[in-house]
Amino acid sequence: MANPTIVLLPVWGAGHFMPMLQAGKQLLASSSRPLSLTVLLMPAPTAQSASDISDHVRREEAAGAGDIRFHHLPDVKLPTDHSGVEEFISRAVQLHVPHLRAAIIGLTCPVAALVVDIFCTPALDVTRELAVPAYVYFTSSAAMLSLLLRSPALDEEVVVEFEEMEGALDLPGLPPVPPSVLPGTLLERKSPTYKWFVYTGRRYVEASGIIVNTADELEPRVLAAIAEGRCTRGARAPAVYPIGPVLALTPPAHAEEQPHECLRWLDAQPPASVLFLCFGSKGFLTKPQAHEIARGLERSGHRFLWVLRGLPADISRGAGDPSDANLAELLPEGFLGETNGRGLVWPKRAPQKEILAHASVGGFVTHCGWNSILESLWFGVPMLPWPLGAEQHFNAFTLVCDMGVAVPLKVDRKRDNFVEAAELERAVRSLMGGGNEGRKAKEKAMEMMVVCRKAVDHGGSSCASVKRLSEDLLGGAVVLPNV
Ligand SMILES: O=c1ccn([C@@H]2O[C@H](COP(=O)(O)OP(=O)(O)O[C@H]3O[C@H](CO)[C@@H](O)[C@H](O)[C@H]3O)[C@@H](O)[C@H]2O)c(=O)[nH]1
């Protein structure tokens, strides 16, 4: 009989697809018996995501490493009347449920599990029907997982909107959480995205396990709280496998390849002197905000490498990718000339991981996507958190208040996450200027770098977790009637 296969159902965003595939590859590599990967690809909703994914698939197929098969699911008519990204993805996944079912039934080998992205809760219906073990691949932090698992209880305990409640929220394993940092999905209880969040929290307990892109040593208290059932009202929570940091690191460039222009610019800068600003795969800035940043950076006097992206061409879809920035239109007149030599503004997607790995980078202004945070920790770079949406305000809170790897930045969430020039200048000076706050964040980030690398090394906690997971998957493999 053919080797058992792990079926992956990723969603298309850069912060979801790549880490999930990478995790799947780690599982194949650490399994004691041969396993294969079947990756189900839902058609991506934007041209950029579609081309990112097909590039990635092409590279994987060309490399031919491991037994990995990609299976394209048919097109569906995507929703256009959604109220948020979460609802958009979740409804798209719902439309794919029949295709998913057919794809799994059509497999001609035993199925070890279906591993679904955090947005793919509707797929759990298929695993239940076919009695296939279901696992969730959680692309965000364990802190965020604890919030999700605890959300059905919070929904009953708190009767007003969270922002109107008195005091802080109790999330086991974390310092008291101010409601103002909760993900936007939780801030309006009547909204479909709120309902989606609580529904997801309720259904996660059905999974055989939750694979989390974190390490035991990064979030020890939260992981312990989940394992002890303190986030699920004492009920046994699904087994949690912290296997991170899972980072899809770019292989070193061939000697004959020219390094990226941003890296060549960094080569000419002193060690740890450059502040790197990048707002994730979806982040873009308006002209007033870009002006404010420009003024803040100029006045701070520090060196910077700023990835500045413009408005998506089609903003109505909620999932649009930012466009290449028109710098002449977005930046104040004269800014590029005045900062020439100590600053570089890059208007397109940049090789973030390679930039964070560069010795000249000393700080990172990040939108607090979980992958960006892990990448920053992996290279020991302290952060200035500038959350823009999703669970990023909550991530920013944990970076500052729990991990201590970031200097706080005042972001006005009620004004579309606006940051004033003076506030940015203050925070940049604090992070990059050698003061107490910045030094502490740097020390902590260096500590976390060691922790992250140890965790995935042989004998490390995440390495052990991947092994345990691959054994559990092998043990649970199901033979469907078609085999
Ligand atoms: O110019 C760029 C911009 C981004 N990246 C990469 O793109 C990924 C971005 O991932 P992440 O930092 O997680 O941000 P998002 O793409 O915004 O991720 C979504 O998914 C994450 C994981 O669930 C959530 O934490 C975020 O809030 C959500 O917005 C990272 O690997 C970056 O290195 C680049 O290489 N170059």
The ligand as an SDF file (V2000), in Angstrom:
LIG
                    3D

 36 38  0  0  0  0  0  0  0  0999 V2000
    7.9480   43.3040    1.6850 O   0  0  0  0  0  0  0  0  0  0  0  0
    7.7000   42.2350    2.2590 C   0  0  0  0  0  0  0  0  0  0  0  0
    6.5940   42.0320    3.1120 C   0  0  0  0  0  0  0  0  0  0  0  0
    6.4220   40.8170    3.7240 C   0  0  0  0  0  0  0  0  0  0  0  0
    7.3130   39.8030    3.5000 N   0  0  0  0  0  0  0  0  0  0  0  0
    7.1250   38.4780    4.1430 C   0  0  0  0  0  0  0  0  0  0  0  0
    5.7490   38.1690    4.1980 O   0  0  0  0  0  0  0  0  0  0  0  0
    5.4330   37.4900    5.4080 C   0  0  0  0  0  0  0  0  0  0  0  0
    4.3730   38.2800    6.1330 C   0  0  0  0  0  0  0  0  0  0  0  0
    3.8400   37.5090    7.1630 O   0  0  0  0  0  0  0  0  0  0  0  0
    3.2520   38.1650    8.4950 P   0  0  0  0  0  0  0  0  0  0  0  0
    4.2630   38.9760    9.1570 O   0  0  0  0  0  0  0  0  0  0  0  0
    2.6780   37.0760    9.3260 O   0  0  0  0  0  0  0  0  0  0  0  0
    2.1890   39.1870    8.0010 O   0  0  0  0  0  0  0  0  0  0  0  0
    0.8300   39.0510    7.1200 P   0  0  0  0  0  0  0  0  0  0  0  0
    1.1080   38.5870    5.7800 O   0  0  0  0  0  0  0  0  0  0  0  0
    0.1440   40.3380    7.3090 O   0  0  0  0  0  0  0  0  0  0  0  0
    0.0640   37.8670    7.9150 O   0  0  0  0  0  0  0  0  0  0  0  0
   -1.2680   37.5620    8.2110 C   0  0  0  0  0  0  0  0  0  0  0  0
   -1.1430   36.2660    8.8520 O   0  0  0  0  0  0  0  0  0  0  0  0
   -0.3770   36.2530   10.0510 C   0  0  0  0  0  0  0  0  0  0  0  0
   -0.2830   34.8210   10.5230 C   0  0  0  0  0  0  0  0  0  0  0  0
   -1.5340   34.3260   10.8580 O   0  0  0  0  0  0  0  0  0  0  0  0
   -1.0180   37.1560   11.0960 C   0  0  0  0  0  0  0  0  0  0  0  0
   -0.2250   37.1770   12.2590 O   0  0  0  0  0  0  0  0  0  0  0  0
   -1.1570   38.5720   10.5070 C   0  0  0  0  0  0  0  0  0  0  0  0
   -1.7910   39.4290   11.4360 O   0  0  0  0  0  0  0  0  0  0  0  0
   -1.9450   38.5250    9.2040 C   0  0  0  0  0  0  0  0  0  0  0  0
   -2.0490   39.8130    8.6440 O   0  0  0  0  0  0  0  0  0  0  0  0
    6.7260   37.4010    6.2160 C   0  0  0  0  0  0  0  0  0  0  0  0
    7.3010   36.1370    6.0190 O   0  0  0  0  0  0  0  0  0  0  0  0
    7.6120   38.4820    5.5930 C   0  0  0  0  0  0  0  0  0  0  0  0
    8.9890   38.1650    5.6510 O   0  0  0  0  0  0  0  0  0  0  0  0
    8.3950   39.9860    2.6830 C   0  0  0  0  0  0  0  0  0  0  0  0
    9.2210   39.0870    2.4930 O   0  0  0  0  0  0  0  0  0  0  0  0
    8.5540   41.2000    2.1020 N   0  0  0  0  0  0  0  0  0  0  0  0
  1  2  2  0
  2  3  1  0
  2 36  1  0
  3  4  2  0
  4  5  1  0
  5  6  1  0
  5 34  1  0
  6  7  1  0
  6 32  1  0
  7  8  1  0
  8  9  1  0
  8 30  1  0
  9 10  1  0
 10 11  1  0
 11 12  2  0
 11 13  1  0
 11 14  1  0
 14 15  1  0
 15 16  2  0
 15 17  1  0
 15 18  1  0
 18 19  1  0
 19 20  1  0
 19 28  1  0
 20 21  1  0
 21 22  1  0
 21 24  1  0
 22 23  1  0
 24 25  1  0
 24 26  1  0
 26 27  1  0
 26 28  1  0
 28 29  1  0
 30 31  1  0
 30 32  1  0
 32 33  1  0
 34 35  2  0
 34 36  1  0
M  END
$$$$
